[in-house]
Amino acid sequence: MKDSVTIPALMAEIGARAKAAAAELAFAPAARKTAALEAAADAIWARRDEIIAANAKDLDYGRDKGLSPAMMDRLMLDETRIRGIADGLRTVAAQTDPVGAVVAEWDMPSGLHIERVRTPLGVIGVIYESRPNVTADAGALCLKAGNAVILRGGSESFHSSTLIHACLVDGLTAAGLPADAIQLVPTRDRAAVSELLTMTDYVDVIVPRGGKGLVGLVQREARVPVFAHLEGIVHIYIDKSADLDKTLKVVMNAKTRRTGICGAAECLLVHEDVVETIGKPVIAALVAAGVDVHAAGALAEVEGTRRATEDDWGQEFLDMVIAAKPVADIDAAIAHIRRYGSNHTDCIMTEDSAAVGRFFERLDSAILMHNASTQFADGGEFGMGAEIGIATGKMHARGPVGAEQLTSFKYLVTGDGTVRG
């Protein structure tokens, strides 16, 4: 960005170009959007060495900033992860185009035929931290749904995101779609974020994807509607009817597979009847794997744990740390999750179908799981190809936000000279 260009002027220009591109995308043929995504996937794979070199600069920047190991893991790209990005683009490309799909239709006694059909939201602003793959995921999903998108990645992933964005633009150009359909804010200046949040003339919705600080800032300052992606304060409740082997597998995966993602387990709640038979073996396995367990009650008797404090409940550690406590019963577990959870993802381990029903019925998290790792809280794992985030609010989109969730609807009403009496 040239020094002579102010942030408000830069963002206004980006917004105007996005709005113009969105008007074209709204009626772009599905085949051209598919072609753009496939060409972008090819470009990313062809330029993987360049992307890895750019990512090395970002990793140096992250180390200088003192990012945690979990955050560095989120930032890191290697050939396997780049292949995953390209595959994700192809998966989105292969999905059914949601735009124009008839959600419902009916006839009225007046003679009107009414259809409710999916239509793009318009211009979406996506603000995210660290993970450069979000550049591809968000760009792809917005394009598939006929939306223009303004991407504002984290300062840590600046070089990686810039190169990935260039590949997306190559795809748009190859397919004859407007290059301005996917724009990346070309500055690390935080003033660009504040500006984006107030661009009501150009932006239809903001999607924040990051930690509590980022989401809090967005919710405080945004004048544009927000799909909130709040913290992943993820609980696993181990019921008295849980199976030990299943529970060990699920808890270990949910905590240790990747600690820096929003679906990582952060708190274990153990029915007091199985503290000795299931709770303690699970805690011991976590400790043996290098997890720092902040335990309460009898669970703190396991060697290698530390005593939990009140501050441990409701924490998103995003690291090899987990809180754990015994609870009297399933209702106590539900009460704890209601108080300390973030309505993201919560899981019950049990072989009792009645307990599953009670847990699913009485909690209102965006994702509720039974006997499955919470690391499955991911749009790709839900068959969406990718996700723009996990929405924890209750308006419009909820849970993994894929292409279909990035549409609204309009009514198409047909008559035959029909008049109202």
N, C-alpha and C positions, 0 to 999 in steps of 0.2 A: 504493500500500500504506500502510495506517495505521501510524504509528510504534509503536502499542501491540501490533501483531501481530509476533511473532518469526518469523524465517525458518523455523526448524523447524516451528512451528505452521502457517505458511502453506503450506509444502510438503507437510506431512502432509494438510492439507485438500484440496489439489490432487490428491494421490495417491489419496485415498479416493474423490473424485468421479470421477477417471479410471477407477478400478477398477470402480466401479458402472456407468459408461458403457460400458466394454468388455464387461461381461456382457450388456448389451442389444445392442450392435453385433454380437456374435458370431453372432446369428441374424437380423440386420436384412435385409430383402429387398434384393436387388441393385438393384431399381428405385429404392428410396428413397435409397440411397447415390449412385446416378447423379444423381438429382434434386438432391440436396444440392450436389454438385460443379458442376452446371450453374447452379444458382442463385447459388453463390459466384462463379463466373466472371462472371455478369451483374452482380453487386454490385461486383466489382473494376473492371469496365469503367465502370460507371455512376459510380463514385467516384474515377475516375482523377485528376481535378484535386486532390481532397483528398489522395490518396496522394502525388502529386508535391509538394504543399506540405509534407506531413509529411517527405518525403525530403529536402527542402531543409534542414530543421532537422538531419537526420542528417548531411548533407554538411558543414554548418557545424561540427558536433561533430567529425566526422572530420578536418576541416582543423585545428581547434584541437588535436587529438591528434597531428597530424603524420603522418597516414597517407600511405603512398606513393601515387604516381599509379595504380599497378596496383590497390591496395586501394580507392582512391576510385572507380575504375571498377567494381569489384565491388559497391560500395555504391550507385552511382547508378541511379536509375530515371527513365526518360522514357516518353512515350506508347508508343513502339515496344516497350520492354521490358515495360510493363504489359500491352500486347496479348499479348505472348509468355506472360506469366503466366496470363492468362485462357485463352489457347489451350491451354496446358499442362493446365489444370484440365479443359477440355473433352475433351482427348485421353485423360486418365486416366478420365474419366467414361465414355467410349465403349468402353473396354477390357472384355474378358470378366472377370466377377467371379471371382477365384481361389478364394473361400471355398466349400468343398463340392465342388470339382472332384475327380474320382476320378483319382488318380495311377497307381494299379495295382489290379488285382483278380484273384483266382484262387480256385479250388476245391481243397479238400484231400480226400484219400481218406476222412478221418473224416466227411465230409459238411458240413464248415464252408465257408461262402462268406466270403471276406475281402476287404475294400476298404481301401485306404489313401487317405484324402481330406485335402485341404488345410483347415487350421483356423487362425484368427488366433493371433498370438503373445500378444496381451493388451494390455498397456500398454507403449508405447514412449516412451522419453525421448530427445529429439533436442537436442543442444547444438551450436550453430553460430556462426560469426563472420561479420560484415559483410554477407553477401549476403541482402537481405530476401526475394528470391524463394524462398529455401529454406523460408520460413514457409508459402508456398502449396504448394510441391512436397511437403514432408514431411507437411503436413496432409492433402493429397489422397491420397497413396499409403497412408498409414496407414489412413485412412478406407476406401479401396477394399478394403483387405485385412481390414477388420473390426476394426481395432485402435483403441483410444483412444491419444492422443498428448499428451505434455507437451513443449511447445516452449520452449527457452531460447535466444533469439537473442542475438547480440552486442550490446554496449552501443551500438555505432556505429549499428545499424539499429533502435534501439528504437522510434522514432516510426513509421517505415514498417511495421515488423513488426506493431505494435499495430493499425494501420488495416487491414492485410491480414488479420490474424486476425479482426477484427470482421466482415469480409466472409465469411469461412469460417463463422463462427458464424451469420450471417444465413442462409447456405445450409442449415446443419443444422436451424435452427428452421423454415425454410420447408418442409423435407422431413419434419418430425416426428421428427427424430432428437435424441438428448440433446445439448444445447449443450456439455456437459462432455466430449464426445468429442474436441474439439480445444481444448486450453488453452494459453495463453501465460503464462509466468512474469512477473508484473507488476512486476518490479524489476530494476535493473541490479546489485544487490548480488551479488558473486561467491560469497557464502556459499550462495546458492541452488543453485549448481552442485555444490558439495561435498555438500550435502544430497541432491540428486537422485541422486547417484552411489551413495548408501548405502540407498536406499529399497527394500530387498528385499521388503518386505511389499506394495508397490504396483506396482513397475516390473519388467517382465520382461526388457527389453533396453535398452541405451543405444547410441545412434548418434552419435558425435562427428563433426562435419564442420568442419574448420578446419586450422590450421597445426600444426607439430610441438609447440609449447608446449601447445596445448589437448589434443591427442591424448595426449601424454605425461602430462599431469595426469590425464586420464580413466583411462588404463591403470594409473597408480599408485594412484589413490584408489578406483576403482570396486569395489563389492562386487556390483553387478549385472552380468550378462554384457554384453560389448561387441562390437559390429560395428566393428572398427577401420577408420577411413578415414585411412590414413597419408599422408605426403607424396607428392607427385607428382614424384619424381625421374625424369623421363622422358628416355629415351635414343633417339636415332635413329642406327642404324649404317648407314653408306654402304658397301655391298659393292663389290668390284671389278667386278661386273657391273651396277652401277646405271646407270640412264639419266639423263643430265645434266638434261634438261628437266623430267622428272618430279621429280627430286630437288630442283631449285631451287624448284619450285612447292610441294612438300610441306613442305620445311624452312622456307621463308618463312612459310607459313600456320601451321605448327606452333609457330613461335616468336612471330610478331608479331601474329597475328589478335587474340588477347586474352592478354596475358602473365600475368594474375593468376589464371587458372584452373588446376586441377590437371592438366589434360591438355596444358599448354604444354610444349614441348620445353625441356630444361635442359642437355642435353649431346649433342654430336655426336661420333661415333666414325667415323673415315674409314680405309678400307683403304689401306695405304701405297702400293699400286700405282696408286691414282687420286687421290692427294693433289694432283698438278699439274693433272690434267684435270677433276676434279670438286670435290675438296675446296677448293682455293683459290678457284675461281669462286663457290662457295656462301658461303664466308667473306666474300669481297669484297661479295657481294650483301647479306649481313647487315649488314656495316659501313655500306654505303651507305644502308641502311634505318634506321640509328641504333642498331643493336644493339651493345652493349659486349661484344666477343668476347674471352674469356680463352683464348688458344690455346697449344698446346704443339707442340714439334717444328717441322717445316717449315711447318705452318699458321700459325705466328707470324711468318712472313716477309711475310704479307699486310699491307699498309699499313693502319694504323688499329686493329690488334689490340693487346692487351697480353699479356704473358707469363703463362701460367697457373701457379698454384701448387698444391701438394697439397690445399689447402683448397677448391679449386674443384670437385673431384670429389665427388659425393654431395651437392651443394647444390641446394636448391629456391629459385631466385632470385625467381620470381614477378614478374619485371620484364624490361626490355629488356636482359637479360644472358644470355649462354650460354657454356658451356665447350666446348672442342673439342680433340681430340687424334688423331693418327694411331695406328692399331693394325696389328699384323703381319698379322692374318687374322681370319676370323670367330670362331675359337675365342678369340682374344685379346679380341675385342669381348664375347663371352659372359662371359668371366672378369671383365672390367671391370664389366659390368652386374650380375653376381652379387655382386660386392664392394660396389659403390656404389649400386645401385638400391634402390627401395623396393617392388618387386613390384606396382607400379601399372600403368603402360603403357610398352611399349617397341616400337620399330618397326625394320624392316629395309627398306632401299631396294635392290632387286636385280631382275634379270631372270632369275636362276638359280633354278629351282624346287628344286634340291637344297639350296641355301643357305637358302631359306625353310623347308624341312623341318627342317633342322638347328637353325635359330634357334628355330622354334616348339617343337621337341621338347626342346631342352636348357635353355630358360628357362621359369620358372614364374610369370611376372608374371600378374596377374589379366586383363590385356588385352595381346595381342600383335598387332601390325599389320604388314602388308606393303604398301608403296607407297601409304600413306594417311596423311593428317595425324593426328597424335596428338590434335588438338583434337576429333576424333570420339569421344573417350573420355567419353561422356555418355549417360545413360539415354534422353534424348529422341532422340538420334541412333541409338540401338539399337532404337527403336520402342516404348520403355516409357512414352512420354508425358512422364515426368519421372523423377528419381531422388532418393533420399534421401542418396546418396553413392556413392563407389566403394570397396567393401570390399576391403582388401588382405590380410586374414587368410585362413585356409584352412578355418575352421569355418563351417558353414551357408551364409550368403550370401557370394558372391564377385563382384567386378566391380561393374557398376552395380546398385544395389539398387532394384528396382521393387516394385510391389505383390505380385507372386508371391513375391519373395524375403522379404517381410515376413509370410509364413505358415510354420507348421510343418505337421505332419500328425498324424492319429490313425487308428487302425484300427477299422473297423466290422466286427464278426464276427457272422454270422447262421447259426443252426442250425435244426433242426426237432425239438426234444426230444433234441438230440445230447448224448451223454455220452462221457466218455473211459474207454477200457478200461484 
